[in-house]
Each structure stands twice: as structure tokens, then as C-alpha cells.
Amino acid sequence: MKTRVPCTLCGLGVKVSKPTSKDVFCCQGCKMVHAMLMESDEYKDTKDFKDTDLYKQCVAAGIVPDTTKETSESWEARLEPPAPELSGTDSEVPMDAGNFLTLNLQIQNMWCPACAWLIETTLTRSKGVVNASCNFSSDRGSVVYDPVKTSPDKIYAAIEKLGYPAADINQKASKSRAEFIRICVTLFLTMNVMMLSWSIYSGFFIELSPHAVQLLAWPVFLMATVVVFYGGYPIHKRALAGITSGFPGMETLVSTGSFSTYTYSLFHFYRGSIHLYFDAASMLILLILTGKMLEQTAKNKISEGLWKFFSLVPQKVRICADQFPRGRYVSIKQLSQGDAFLAEEGEILAADGIVTRGSAVIDESSITGEAKPANVRPQDTVKSGTRIISGKIQITAVKVGEDSILGRMLAIMENSLSEKTAQTQRFEDILKFFVPSVIGFSIVTYFFWMLYGLTSYEAFNRGISVMVISCPCALGIAIPLALVAGVSAAGKKGILVRDFEAFEKVNGLDTIVFDKTGTLTTGKLKVLGMDTANNFPAQKAWQIVHAMEQESDHYIAHTISAFAMAMNLPPLDLEDLTYHSNGISCQYQDKIYCFGSRDFVNKSNPADPSFISFARQGAQVISTVFLAQDDTIVAAVHLGDAMKTGVKTLVADLYKRGLTCYLISGDAERPTLAAGAFVQIPAENAHGGLLPHEKAEFIKTLKQSGKKVAMVGDGVNDAPAMGQSDIAMAVHSGLNPGEGVAAITLMQETPVQIIDFIGLATRVNRKVKQNLIFALVYNIISIPVAAGGFLNPIIAATAMLFSSLSVTCNTLLLVKQESKNKPVS
């Protein structure tokens, strides 16, 4: 029996099942308005809430009910209008793409491309889903759905029903401790099953008493049962989902093979025979779990990097309104074009806009790649994704959400990451026929020999042999095992591989595109040197500059002071130290010194002194600060972005390998051309002044011309271009969200490791090819041999294990070879 209690905010009656002491609300509007008022410092008594301007405005807007006109029944009717009657089927309802929504999600525990294929096909056939795409390599999915017919919760439930945990793209993927325990238990029990099974097999050569067989068989049976049912539970669950959905995958064959072998052994165990092959069933489960765990570990790193990138998008924004002139934090989804919002130190701008009040120092490196921070004042334009270093500004939003620069970057990445790779498509095409074909051939083998005149036991024996020996263990680990060895070898060289497909993508690579700032250059503002007049000692100049800048909060002052402190030069005692808008002045030994911009130190003589040289051996001079003594310039401190060590040799080595190099940057054309000239990249291949989406378009144009492109970058501004490329390489630089879309990360913070990776990838691809050839040849030969009756299940299981062992040993040769290759220091 439901009773009515008054809404905490407006007072209208709310139907509840039982009395409650908690706040109750008649609608979502009352709940949200109540929360906002509770946050306010101006109102503490809930009795006064109805007198607030916010409450009155919400009543006028219809957000909360007007208790002077509404009744509980009329308000409920407005909240829940009767559903319109529709005639016909769903297919007859006109499709309006403007009413569809897109859900981007991450999907865990996909073991092979067939998993992605199963999820995609199942979702596509679900009610309300217009289109679905699932990418195995990046553990991501995208679903276009009709919100009238389905919801995200139903979509998540449909995926999880298949055995794959799904979550929103902005949620960090969780690590399952249960799966780790499962594989540890499986490993321990399988080792004991194998050990005791060898004792049972000795009965083929010596006579064992029935009692001895029973003593050995019982523990083997019990441990194998745990392995098959508990250890293999994820495999069997996916196999059942595949069968019931009509799309059997690789797990179906593994599950069928393990259950068939287990059942076969159980039959002989009941008869007291020594034909017990519980070890084959257990080892089959263990090999598959181990191989998939290694793959999932690497894929989790990809998901984690992507999560870090997408977490950079601000989730809240402080909007200014008449009732909240100091700003009130709301969800970023409520920000619209024309709204005014505040941003202060440490915050990331939520939209592109124009500064209307205040001033700040901003870091645009996430968007333009520019190493030098910028000062912004009223009427200056700012970009979304920009971080406030210091200060506080009010901005009028011009472009928000998907229309902003940051929004376009995310859209480009989403599209790039959702595309299927050639390897994924090949696996899907093979698996559509491989699994049903093997199961069908096993059944055909059984009936063929039955019709041929063999007993049911012998025919079943040959059918099981086909099932066991054709299990794609060697085929399944041929690629991941070699790739894991490659990942391990790369790690020793200081190269973090985030995507297994990075090795394969090196094949046919003919173009390398470098970002400039942070990739070929250090990307950090630093002191490049000082030029001084012949009659003015450099040490004295540094001491004066150090003393003038040590109390300043300006970012250039910090850079100069840190450089002087590293030289162990004590600051001098200055007099009359005065800070100006564009410099500092002081007095020392009866002379006046000025340090700052060119106009500040010497306005009377616009020409630079002859002792100043702006050429810094390939480094880019971003800013020069001058020191003047009595209106005469005596020193100049150069700050800029230096080229990284070895990049010139790197580009030369890449040209020797037949690769074409390009240079793109968000910096101006002039410094970009200068950097290209230093590393000997032709001027026609160097392009400056490109925004993130323009970099991505440049990569896309190269690909459309038939080139296979690698993009080497380091920051968020490179992420769209990296996502658009065939293979993305990131130069590590600490907290680096751009690494989230990179296939590999060069942990030594230098691009010269590209040469190491290309050489390693060539050797890994060669090993993968060898493993695949052996695994395929093994299946082609072994299946007819098993069907012909030349093998029994134990020999078939042993042959299957030896095939996996041979692939493993071949891969170990790669490990041994790479251990002899010393990493680049």
C-alpha cells in the first residue's frame, strides 16, 4: 500500500511504499534544484528555499511544479504522459537519424577477433540498435541506437550476457583479481595432473595393478575436473554464448575439444582403463588461458592510456550568470555558445572562446605544441584544452562540445580507433569457417568410419583425435607468443609496446612524419646561452641577472634563475630593485641596470649590438632578454627550444632505409623550416602553423596518395594525427596523454629509438611468419592423419602439445637473439 508524503522542496505529495526519514522529491527538477540550494552559502534553512530567486525562476520555467496551481495528480500526469499508440512493426516506423544517439564504450575480456565479431553481430540484431561496431585491437565499441526503443543499460546488459564486461569510455578499466586467481589455480593443478598422468602412462609399458591405477586416477580425475569446469569457465561461457547466438568462435572449438577429451577420459575412468587423457584437457585449458592473459595484459595498457587521454576533457565548468556572478560549477554538458565561464590556475578550458575579464598565463602546448607559454588579456582568443598556468580569466564561449578544437580532436580519434585493422578482418573471415568446419569434419569422421564398418568405440576414437589434434592451440599462440617476446625485447631497449599490431604495421612502412616540438626538439623553454659585450664579463652579467630575477614569479624569471643557480654564481646585492610590466630595473655600484624586452632596455637605439648572435647550433631562439647598463646593451640572454641529441643522424639513417621523412608543427612556418633544415628534411616536406585537426588531415592526405605512414609525436596536439596514421609512435615526456593512442612509446625520451624498433619489428614479423607457417602446415597434415586412424587421442594430444612446444621454442630463439643485441645508450 503506497502512501503520499510531501516533496522536500515543493511540498507536493509523492507516492512511497513505506515511510522514510530521507528527503523525497516529486521529480528530478526538484531534486536538482534542492541540491543546488543546499550547496549555496546564502541559504541554510530549507524553509526559505521557496523564497529564493532560483526556486521562483524554476517554477516559471516549469522545472519544478507550481504548488499554487498544480495538484499531485496533475503533475504526475505531466511527468508521465500516456504513450502514443503505434501501428505496424518497428520497421515501419520512419527512421530519423537526427533522433539516434551514439554510445562509445570499452569492452573487456575479448580474446580474439571472433569476440568482436560476435558482439558486433549480436548488437546489430538487437531491438533499437541501428548500427554497431566493435574493435578487437583497442577493446572499444560504438553503438548507434534509438533511445525510444533501447537504452545504454540494455546495451551493456546484452554485451555482458555474452560474457564481456562493458563500461563507458570515460571509466577506467578495472583489473580482475578473480581471473588472476583462476589462472594460478589452473596452472598448479595442471602441473600435478601432468605429473601423475606420466605415471599412469607407464602402464602401457609395465603392468600396473588395478589398485595402483585407482590410486593415480582418482586425484587426476578430481584435479582435472576443477581445471575443466572452474579454469575453463570463461571459455565455456563464451562458447555457449556463441552457439546460442549462432556465431561459434574460437572458444567453441576449445570448449568442445576439452569437454570431448574430458568425457572420453571419464568413460575410461569408469571402466578402470588406463586410457585417461585428463592431462590433455587440462593442458588445453591452461595454454589458452595463458596465451589470452598475455594478450589481455598488453591490451589493458592500451585501454589505460586511452582512459588517461579522455580524462583530460573537463567534466565541470564554472558558468557565470546574474544570480551567480562569481560562477557556479555545473556539468560541462550545460555549457552553451555565448555562456560566460571562469577559469583559474590549474584548470583546463572547456570551450573555445574570447577573454572578457582578467589576465592569465596559459599553456597551449596541448593544442599547438608551442613550448612558450602565452599571456592572454581581454579580447584575446583561447582554445579548449588549454591549461591555465597562473591567473584567472572570464571567457565567453564561442565553440563548445564537438565543435570546439578539443571536441574535434576527440572525434578524429574516435573515428580512427573504431576502424578495423586488416589483421582483425582476416581473422574474422577465417574464424567464420574454421571452427564449424573442424567440428563438422570431426562428426563426419565419426559417421564415416561407422558406415565403413568400425565399431562405435573406434569411430568415436578417431573423431575425438581429429577434435583434439585440430585444436588451434599452436595457431592461437603462433602470433601472440612471438609478439610477447618482441614486447619483452623492446622493453629491454626502453621501448614500451602498447599495441601488438605495431610490429605487423612496420611491414611496408615508407613514410615517417615527425612532430617538431617535444619530438625533434626538447619542447621545454630553456636558456640557450648569453652573449656579452667584450668589455663586460659574462660572470658579472649572470650575477646581476640572477639577483634581479630571483624574486620574480614570471616563468622566464624562474628559467633564468634556475640556470644561474646551476652555475653556482651567487647573486649580487642590488639597490632600488623595481619591477615593470616589461622588465626590471635596479642600481648597482652607481650604475643603472635594466633587464627585459628590447624596447624597455634601450628605446633610443633600435639596432641590436654587433656582439649578439641569434644562431644557436640548430636550437630555436623563442625569446631574447636584454641587459643594459646606463642605456647601453651589454648582454643578451637567449631562451628557446633546443634540438634533441641524435635526431640529425636518425633522419639520415631513415633515408638510408628508403623511408621518406616529413616535419609538421603547430609552431610558425619559420622555426619549423629551420628545424627541418637542421635535420636535412627538405623544405617542401616541412609544414608549420598546423592545428591538430589539420595535422590529421595531412596524414590522411599522405595515406590517400598510397603511402604507409608512421606518425611520431609527444603531446595531446599530436593525438588526432597519431590516431589517423598507420602506426603511431610517442616520445615519452612524463605526463603525456598523447601516448594513449600510440602503438609504441619511446621511454628514453628520444626519437632515435625508432631505428631500434624498426629492426626489432622486422625480426618479430619474420618469427611470426615462421610460427604461422608451421602451425598451418601442422593442421593441414595432422587432421587427415588423425582422421585416417593413425593416431589415438593420447598421441593426438601429445602431438598438439608438441606443436605448441615447437612454436614456443622457435620464439625462444628470438628471445635469445635479442638478448645479445645491446640497447642504444
RAHUGI-V769719 format. One record per residue. N is the residue number from 0. RES is the residue in one letter. BURIAL is # if it has 24 or more other ideal C-beta (glycine too) atoms within 12 Angstrom, else .. Layout:
# RAHUGI-V769719
n=N res=RES burial=BURIAL
n=N res=RES burial=BURIAL
This chain:
# RAHUGI-V769719
n=0 res=M burial=.
n=1 res=K burial=.
n=2 res=T burial=.
n=3 res=R burial=.
n=4 res=V burial=.
n=5 res=P burial=.
n=6 res=C burial=#
n=7 res=T burial=#
n=8 res=L burial=#
n=9 res=C burial=#
n=10 res=G burial=#
n=11 res=L burial=#
n=12 res=G burial=#
n=13 res=V burial=#
n=14 res=K burial=.
n=15 res=V burial=.
n=16 res=S burial=.
n=17 res=K burial=.
n=18 res=P burial=.
n=19 res=T burial=.
n=20 res=S burial=.
n=21 res=K burial=.
n=22 res=D burial=.
n=23 res=V burial=#
n=24 res=F burial=#
n=25 res=C burial=#
n=26 res=C burial=#
n=27 res=Q burial=.
n=28 res=G burial=#
n=29 res=C burial=#
n=30 res=K burial=#
n=31 res=M burial=.
n=32 res=V burial=#
n=33 res=H burial=#
n=34 res=A burial=.
n=35 res=M burial=#
n=36 res=L burial=#
n=37 res=M burial=.
n=38 res=E burial=.
n=39 res=S burial=.
n=40 res=D burial=.
n=41 res=E burial=.
n=42 res=Y burial=.
n=43 res=K burial=.
n=44 res=D burial=.
n=45 res=T burial=#
n=46 res=K burial=.
n=47 res=D burial=.
n=48 res=F burial=#
n=49 res=K burial=#
n=50 res=D burial=.
n=51 res=T burial=#
n=52 res=D burial=.
n=53 res=L burial=#
n=54 res=Y burial=#
n=55 res=K burial=.
n=56 res=Q burial=.
n=57 res=C burial=#
n=58 res=V burial=#
n=59 res=A burial=.
n=60 res=A burial=.
n=61 res=G burial=.
n=62 res=I burial=#
n=63 res=V burial=#
n=64 res=P burial=#
n=65 res=D burial=.
n=66 res=T burial=.
n=67 res=T burial=.
n=68 res=K burial=.
n=69 res=E burial=#
n=70 res=T burial=.
n=71 res=S burial=#
n=72 res=E burial=.
n=73 res=S burial=.
n=74 res=W burial=#
n=75 res=E burial=.
n=76 res=A burial=.
n=77 res=R burial=.
n=78 res=L burial=#
n=79 res=E burial=.
n=80 res=P burial=.
n=81 res=P burial=.
n=82 res=A burial=.
n=83 res=P burial=.
n=84 res=E burial=.
n=85 res=L burial=.
n=86 res=S burial=.
n=87 res=G burial=.
n=88 res=T burial=.
n=89 res=D burial=.
n=90 res=S burial=.
n=91 res=E burial=.
n=92 res=V burial=.
n=93 res=P burial=.
n=94 res=M burial=.
n=95 res=D burial=.
n=96 res=A burial=.
n=97 res=G burial=.
n=98 res=N burial=.
n=99 res=F burial=.
n=100 res=L burial=.
n=101 res=T burial=#
n=102 res=L burial=#
n=103 res=N burial=#
n=104 res=L burial=#
n=105 res=Q burial=#
n=106 res=I burial=#
n=107 res=Q burial=#
n=108 res=N burial=#
n=109 res=M burial=#
n=110 res=W burial=#
n=111 res=C burial=#
n=112 res=P burial=#
n=113 res=A burial=#
n=114 res=C burial=#
n=115 res=A burial=#
n=116 res=W burial=#
n=117 res=L burial=#
n=118 res=I burial=#
n=119 res=E burial=#
n=120 res=T burial=#
n=121 res=T burial=#
n=122 res=L burial=#
n=123 res=T burial=#
n=124 res=R burial=.
n=125 res=S burial=#
n=126 res=K burial=.
n=127 res=G burial=#
n=128 res=V burial=#
n=129 res=V burial=#
n=130 res=N burial=#
n=131 res=A burial=#
n=132 res=S burial=#
n=133 res=C burial=#
n=134 res=N burial=#
n=135 res=F burial=#
n=136 res=S burial=#
n=137 res=S burial=#
n=138 res=D burial=#
n=139 res=R burial=#
n=140 res=G burial=#
n=141 res=S burial=#
n=142 res=V burial=#
n=143 res=V burial=#
n=144 res=Y burial=#
n=145 res=D burial=#
n=146 res=P burial=.
n=147 res=V burial=.
n=148 res=K burial=.
n=149 res=T burial=#
n=150 res=S burial=.
n=151 res=P burial=#
n=152 res=D burial=.
n=153 res=K burial=.
n=154 res=I burial=#
n=155 res=Y burial=#
n=156 res=A burial=.
n=157 res=A burial=#
n=158 res=I burial=#
n=159 res=E burial=.
n=160 res=K burial=.
n=161 res=L burial=#
n=162 res=G burial=#
n=163 res=Y burial=#
n=164 res=P burial=#
n=165 res=A burial=#
n=166 res=A burial=#
n=167 res=D burial=.
n=168 res=I burial=#
n=169 res=N burial=.
n=170 res=Q burial=.
n=171 res=K burial=.
n=172 res=A burial=#
n=173 res=S burial=.
n=174 res=K burial=.
n=175 res=S burial=.
n=176 res=R burial=.
n=177 res=A burial=.
n=178 res=E burial=#
n=179 res=F burial=.
n=180 res=I burial=.
n=181 res=R burial=#
n=182 res=I burial=#
n=183 res=C burial=.
n=184 res=V burial=#
n=185 res=T burial=#
n=186 res=L burial=#
n=187 res=F burial=.
n=188 res=L burial=#
n=189 res=T burial=#
n=190 res=M burial=.
n=191 res=N burial=#
n=192 res=V burial=#
n=193 res=M burial=#
n=194 res=M burial=.
n=195 res=L burial=#
n=196 res=S burial=#
n=197 res=W burial=.
n=198 res=S burial=#
n=199 res=I burial=#
n=200 res=Y burial=#
n=201 res=S burial=.
n=202 res=G burial=#
n=203 res=F burial=.
n=204 res=F burial=.
n=205 res=I burial=.
n=206 res=E burial=.
n=207 res=L burial=.
n=208 res=S burial=.
n=209 res=P burial=.
n=210 res=H burial=.
n=211 res=A burial=.
n=212 res=V burial=#
n=213 res=Q burial=.
n=214 res=L burial=.
n=215 res=L burial=#
n=216 res=A burial=#
n=217 res=W burial=.
n=218 res=P burial=#
n=219 res=V burial=#
n=220 res=F burial=#
n=221 res=L burial=.
n=222 res=M burial=#
n=223 res=A burial=#
n=224 res=T burial=#
n=225 res=V burial=#
n=226 res=V burial=#
n=227 res=V burial=#
n=228 res=F burial=#
n=229 res=Y burial=#
n=230 res=G burial=#
n=231 res=G burial=#
n=232 res=Y burial=#
n=233 res=P burial=#
n=234 res=I burial=#
n=235 res=H burial=#
n=236 res=K burial=#
n=237 res=R burial=#
n=238 res=A burial=#
n=239 res=L burial=#
n=240 res=A burial=#
n=241 res=G burial=#
n=242 res=I burial=.
n=243 res=T burial=.
n=244 res=S burial=#
n=245 res=G burial=.
n=246 res=F burial=#
n=247 res=P burial=#
n=248 res=G burial=#
n=249 res=M burial=#
n=250 res=E burial=#
n=251 res=T burial=#
n=252 res=L burial=#
n=253 res=V burial=#
n=254 res=S burial=#
n=255 res=T burial=#
n=256 res=G burial=#
n=257 res=S burial=#
n=258 res=F burial=#
n=259 res=S burial=#
n=260 res=T burial=#
n=261 res=Y burial=#
n=262 res=T burial=#
n=263 res=Y burial=#
n=264 res=S burial=#
n=265 res=L burial=#
n=266 res=F burial=#
n=267 res=H burial=#
n=268 res=F burial=#
n=269 res=Y burial=.
n=270 res=R burial=.
n=271 res=G burial=.
n=272 res=S burial=.
n=273 res=I burial=#
n=274 res=H burial=#
n=275 res=L burial=#
n=276 res=Y burial=#
n=277 res=F burial=#
n=278 res=D burial=#
n=279 res=A burial=#
n=280 res=A burial=#
n=281 res=S burial=#
n=282 res=M burial=#
n=283 res=L burial=#
n=284 res=I burial=#
n=285 res=L burial=#
n=286 res=L burial=#
n=287 res=I burial=#
n=288 res=L burial=#
n=289 res=T burial=#
n=290 res=G burial=#
n=291 res=K burial=#
n=292 res=M burial=#
n=293 res=L burial=#
n=294 res=E burial=#
n=295 res=Q burial=#
n=296 res=T burial=#
n=297 res=A burial=#
n=298 res=K burial=#
n=299 res=N burial=#
n=300 res=K burial=#
n=301 res=I burial=#
n=302 res=S burial=#
n=303 res=E burial=#
n=304 res=G burial=#
n=305 res=L burial=#
n=306 res=W burial=#
n=307 res=K burial=#
n=308 res=F burial=#
n=309 res=F burial=#
n=310 res=S burial=.
n=311 res=L burial=#
n=312 res=V burial=#
n=313 res=P burial=#
n=314 res=Q burial=.
n=315 res=K burial=.
n=316 res=V burial=#
n=317 res=R burial=#
n=318 res=I burial=#
n=319 res=C burial=#
n=320 res=A burial=.
n=321 res=D burial=.
n=322 res=Q burial=.
n=323 res=F burial=.
n=324 res=P burial=.
n=325 res=R burial=.
n=326 res=G burial=#
n=327 res=R burial=#
n=328 res=Y burial=#
n=329 res=V burial=#
n=330 res=S burial=.
n=331 res=I burial=#
n=332 res=K burial=.
n=333 res=Q burial=.
n=334 res=L burial=#
n=335 res=S burial=#
n=336 res=Q burial=.
n=337 res=G burial=.
n=338 res=D burial=#
n=339 res=A burial=#
n=340 res=F burial=#
n=341 res=L burial=#
n=342 res=A burial=#
n=343 res=E burial=#
n=344 res=E burial=.
n=345 res=G burial=.
n=346 res=E burial=#
n=347 res=I burial=#
n=348 res=L burial=#
n=349 res=A burial=#
n=350 res=A burial=#
n=351 res=D burial=#
n=352 res=G burial=#
n=353 res=I burial=#
n=354 res=V burial=#
n=355 res=T burial=#
n=356 res=R burial=#
n=357 res=G burial=#
n=358 res=S burial=#
n=359 res=A burial=#
n=360 res=V burial=#
n=361 res=I burial=#
n=362 res=D burial=#
n=363 res=E burial=#
n=364 res=S burial=#
n=365 res=S burial=#
n=366 res=I burial=#
n=367 res=T burial=#
n=368 res=G burial=#
n=369 res=E burial=#
n=370 res=A burial=#
n=371 res=K burial=#
n=372 res=P burial=#
n=373 res=A burial=#
n=374 res=N burial=#
n=375 res=V burial=#
n=376 res=R burial=.
n=377 res=P burial=.
n=378 res=Q burial=.
n=379 res=D burial=#
n=380 res=T burial=#
n=381 res=V burial=#
n=382 res=K burial=#
n=383 res=S burial=#
n=384 res=G burial=#
n=385 res=T burial=#
n=386 res=R burial=#
n=387 res=I burial=#
n=388 res=I burial=#
n=389 res=S burial=#
n=390 res=G burial=#
n=391 res=K burial=#
n=392 res=I burial=#
n=393 res=Q burial=#
n=394 res=I burial=#
n=395 res=T burial=#
n=396 res=A burial=#
n=397 res=V burial=#
n=398 res=K burial=#
n=399 res=V burial=#
n=400 res=G burial=#
n=401 res=E burial=.
n=402 res=D burial=.
n=403 res=S burial=#
n=404 res=I burial=#
n=405 res=L burial=#
n=406 res=G burial=#
n=407 res=R burial=#
n=408 res=M burial=#
n=409 res=L burial=#
n=410 res=A burial=#
n=411 res=I burial=#
n=412 res=M burial=#
n=413 res=E burial=#
n=414 res=N burial=#
n=415 res=S burial=#
n=416 res=L burial=#
n=417 res=S burial=#
n=418 res=E burial=#
n=419 res=K burial=#
n=420 res=T burial=#
n=421 res=A burial=.
n=422 res=Q burial=#
n=423 res=T burial=#
n=424 res=Q burial=.
n=425 res=R burial=.
n=426 res=F burial=#
n=427 res=E burial=#
n=428 res=D burial=.
n=429 res=I burial=#
n=430 res=L burial=#
n=431 res=K burial=.
n=432 res=F burial=.
n=433 res=F burial=#
n=434 res=V burial=#
n=435 res=P burial=#
n=436 res=S burial=.
n=437 res=V burial=#
n=438 res=I burial=#
n=439 res=G burial=.
n=440 res=F burial=#
n=441 res=S burial=#
n=442 res=I burial=#
n=443 res=V burial=.
n=444 res=T burial=#
n=445 res=Y burial=#
n=446 res=F burial=.
n=447 res=F burial=.
n=448 res=W burial=#
n=449 res=M burial=.
n=450 res=L burial=.
n=451 res=Y burial=.
n=452 res=G burial=.
n=453 res=L burial=.
n=454 res=T burial=.
n=455 res=S burial=.
n=456 res=Y burial=.
n=457 res=E burial=.
n=458 res=A burial=#
n=459 res=F burial=#
n=460 res=N burial=#
n=461 res=R burial=#
n=462 res=G burial=#
n=463 res=I burial=#
n=464 res=S burial=#
n=465 res=V burial=#
n=466 res=M burial=#
n=467 res=V burial=#
n=468 res=I burial=#
n=469 res=S burial=#
n=470 res=C burial=#
n=471 res=P burial=#
n=472 res=C burial=#
n=473 res=A burial=#
n=474 res=L burial=#
n=475 res=G burial=#
n=476 res=I burial=#
n=477 res=A burial=#
n=478 res=I burial=#
n=479 res=P burial=#
n=480 res=L burial=#
n=481 res=A burial=#
n=482 res=L burial=#
n=483 res=V burial=#
n=484 res=A burial=#
n=485 res=G burial=#
n=486 res=V burial=#
n=487 res=S burial=#
n=488 res=A burial=#
n=489 res=A burial=#
n=490 res=G burial=#
n=491 res=K burial=#
n=492 res=K burial=#
n=493 res=G burial=#
n=494 res=I burial=#
n=495 res=L burial=#
n=496 res=V burial=#
n=497 res=R burial=#
n=498 res=D burial=#
n=499 res=F burial=#
n=500 res=E burial=#
n=501 res=A burial=#
n=502 res=F burial=#
n=503 res=E burial=#
n=504 res=K burial=#
n=505 res=V burial=#
n=506 res=N burial=.
n=507 res=G burial=.
n=508 res=L burial=#
n=509 res=D burial=#
n=510 res=T burial=#
n=511 res=I burial=#
n=512 res=V burial=#
n=513 res=F burial=#
n=514 res=D burial=#
n=515 res=K burial=#
n=516 res=T burial=#
n=517 res=G burial=#
n=518 res=T burial=#
n=519 res=L burial=#
n=520 res=T burial=#
n=521 res=T burial=#
n=522 res=G burial=#
n=523 res=K burial=#
n=524 res=L burial=#
n=525 res=K burial=#
n=526 res=V burial=#
n=527 res=L burial=#
n=528 res=G burial=#
n=529 res=M burial=#
n=530 res=D burial=#
n=531 res=T burial=#
n=532 res=A burial=.
n=533 res=N burial=.
n=534 res=N burial=.
n=535 res=F burial=#
n=536 res=P burial=.
n=537 res=A burial=#
n=538 res=Q burial=.
n=539 res=K burial=#
n=540 res=A burial=#
n=541 res=W burial=#
n=542 res=Q burial=#
n=543 res=I burial=#
n=544 res=V burial=#
n=545 res=H burial=#
n=546 res=A burial=#
n=547 res=M burial=#
n=548 res=E burial=#
n=549 res=Q burial=#
n=550 res=E burial=.
n=551 res=S burial=#
n=552 res=D burial=.
n=553 res=H burial=#
n=554 res=Y burial=#
n=555 res=I burial=#
n=556 res=A burial=#
n=557 res=H burial=#
n=558 res=T burial=#
n=559 res=I burial=#
n=560 res=S burial=#
n=561 res=A burial=.
n=562 res=F burial=#
n=563 res=A burial=#
n=564 res=M burial=.
n=565 res=A burial=.
n=566 res=M burial=.
n=567 res=N burial=.
n=568 res=L burial=#
n=569 res=P burial=.
n=570 res=P burial=#
n=571 res=L burial=#
n=572 res=D burial=.
n=573 res=L burial=#
n=574 res=E burial=.
n=575 res=D burial=.
n=576 res=L burial=#
n=577 res=T burial=.
n=578 res=Y burial=.
n=579 res=H burial=.
n=580 res=S burial=.
n=581 res=N burial=.
n=582 res=G burial=#
n=583 res=I burial=#
n=584 res=S burial=#
n=585 res=C burial=#
n=586 res=Q burial=.
n=587 res=Y burial=#
n=588 res=Q burial=.
n=589 res=D burial=.
n=590 res=K burial=.
n=591 res=I burial=#
n=592 res=Y burial=#
n=593 res=C burial=#
n=594 res=F burial=#
n=595 res=G burial=#
n=596 res=S burial=#
n=597 res=R burial=#
n=598 res=D burial=.
n=599 res=F burial=#
n=600 res=V burial=#
n=601 res=N burial=#
n=602 res=K burial=.
n=603 res=S burial=.
n=604 res=N burial=.
n=605 res=P burial=.
n=606 res=A burial=.
n=607 res=D burial=.
n=608 res=P burial=#
n=609 res=S burial=.
n=610 res=F burial=.
n=611 res=I burial=#
n=612 res=S burial=.
n=613 res=F burial=.
n=614 res=A burial=.
n=615 res=R burial=#
n=616 res=Q burial=.
n=617 res=G burial=#
n=618 res=A burial=#
n=619 res=Q burial=#
n=620 res=V burial=#
n=621 res=I burial=#
n=622 res=S burial=#
n=623 res=T burial=#
n=624 res=V burial=#
n=625 res=F burial=#
n=626 res=L burial=#
n=627 res=A burial=#
n=628 res=Q burial=#
n=629 res=D burial=.
n=630 res=D burial=.
n=631 res=T burial=.
n=632 res=I burial=#
n=633 res=V burial=#
n=634 res=A burial=#
n=635 res=A burial=#
n=636 res=V burial=#
n=637 res=H burial=#
n=638 res=L burial=#
n=639 res=G burial=#
n=640 res=D burial=#
n=641 res=A burial=#
n=642 res=M burial=#
n=643 res=K burial=#
n=644 res=T burial=.
n=645 res=G burial=#
n=646 res=V burial=#
n=647 res=K burial=#
n=648 res=T burial=.
n=649 res=L burial=#
n=650 res=V burial=#
n=651 res=A burial=.
n=652 res=D burial=#
n=653 res=L burial=#
n=654 res=Y burial=.
n=655 res=K burial=.
n=656 res=R burial=.
n=657 res=G burial=.
n=658 res=L burial=#
n=659 res=T burial=#
n=660 res=C burial=#
n=661 res=Y burial=#
n=662 res=L burial=#
n=663 res=I burial=#
n=664 res=S burial=#
n=665 res=G burial=#
n=666 res=D burial=#
n=667 res=A burial=.
n=668 res=E burial=.
n=669 res=R burial=.
n=670 res=P burial=#
n=671 res=T burial=#
n=672 res=L burial=#
n=673 res=A burial=#
n=674 res=A burial=#
n=675 res=G burial=#
n=676 res=A burial=.
n=677 res=F burial=#
n=678 res=V burial=#
n=679 res=Q burial=.
n=680 res=I burial=#
n=681 res=P burial=.
n=682 res=A burial=.
n=683 res=E burial=.
n=684 res=N burial=#
n=685 res=A burial=#
n=686 res=H burial=#
n=687 res=G burial=#
n=688 res=G burial=.
n=689 res=L burial=#
n=690 res=L burial=#
n=691 res=P burial=#
n=692 res=H burial=#
n=693 res=E burial=#
n=694 res=K burial=#
n=695 res=A burial=#
n=696 res=E burial=.
n=697 res=F burial=#
n=698 res=I burial=#
n=699 res=K burial=#
n=700 res=T burial=.
n=701 res=L burial=#
n=702 res=K burial=#
n=703 res=Q burial=.
n=704 res=S burial=.
n=705 res=G burial=.
n=706 res=K burial=#
n=707 res=K burial=#
n=708 res=V burial=#
n=709 res=A burial=#
n=710 res=M burial=#
n=711 res=V burial=#
n=712 res=G burial=#
n=713 res=D burial=#
n=714 res=G burial=#
n=715 res=V burial=#
n=716 res=N burial=#
n=717 res=D burial=#
n=718 res=A burial=#
n=719 res=P burial=#
n=720 res=A burial=#
n=721 res=M burial=#
n=722 res=G burial=#
n=723 res=Q burial=#
n=724 res=S burial=#
n=725 res=D burial=#
n=726 res=I burial=#
n=727 res=A burial=#
n=728 res=M burial=#
n=729 res=A burial=#
n=730 res=V burial=#
n=731 res=H burial=#
n=732 res=S burial=#
n=733 res=G burial=.
n=734 res=L burial=.
n=735 res=N burial=#
n=736 res=P burial=#
n=737 res=G burial=#
n=738 res=E burial=#
n=739 res=G burial=#
n=740 res=V burial=#
n=741 res=A burial=#
n=742 res=A burial=#
n=743 res=I burial=#
n=744 res=T burial=#
n=745 res=L burial=#
n=746 res=M burial=#
n=747 res=Q burial=#
n=748 res=E burial=#
n=749 res=T burial=#
n=750 res=P burial=#
n=751 res=V burial=#
n=752 res=Q burial=#
n=753 res=I burial=#
n=754 res=I burial=#
n=755 res=D burial=#
n=756 res=F burial=#
n=757 res=I burial=#
n=758 res=G burial=#
n=759 res=L burial=#
n=760 res=A burial=#
n=761 res=T burial=.
n=762 res=R burial=#
n=763 res=V burial=#
n=764 res=N burial=#
n=765 res=R burial=#
n=766 res=K burial=#
n=767 res=V burial=#
n=768 res=K burial=.
n=769 res=Q burial=#
n=770 res=N burial=#
n=771 res=L burial=#
n=772 res=I burial=.
n=773 res=F burial=#
n=774 res=A burial=#
n=775 res=L burial=#
n=776 res=V burial=.
n=777 res=Y burial=#
n=778 res=N burial=#
n=779 res=I burial=.
n=780 res=I burial=.
n=781 res=S burial=#
n=782 res=I burial=#
n=783 res=P burial=.
n=784 res=V burial=.
n=785 res=A burial=#
n=786 res=A burial=#
n=787 res=G burial=.
n=788 res=G burial=#
n=789 res=F burial=.
n=790 res=L burial=#
n=791 res=N burial=#
n=792 res=P burial=#
n=793 res=I burial=#
n=794 res=I burial=#
n=795 res=A burial=#
n=796 res=A burial=#
n=797 res=T burial=#
n=798 res=A burial=#
n=799 res=M burial=#
n=800 res=L burial=#
n=801 res=F burial=.
n=802 res=S burial=#
n=803 res=S burial=#
n=804 res=L burial=.
n=805 res=S burial=#
n=806 res=V burial=#
n=807 res=T burial=#
n=808 res=C burial=.
n=809 res=N burial=#
n=810 res=T burial=#
n=811 res=L burial=.
n=812 res=L burial=#
n=813 res=L burial=#
n=814 res=V burial=#
n=815 res=K burial=.
n=816 res=Q burial=.
n=817 res=E burial=#
n=818 res=S burial=.
n=819 res=K burial=.
n=820 res=N burial=.
n=821 res=K burial=.
n=822 res=P burial=#
n=823 res=V burial=#
n=824 res=S burial=.
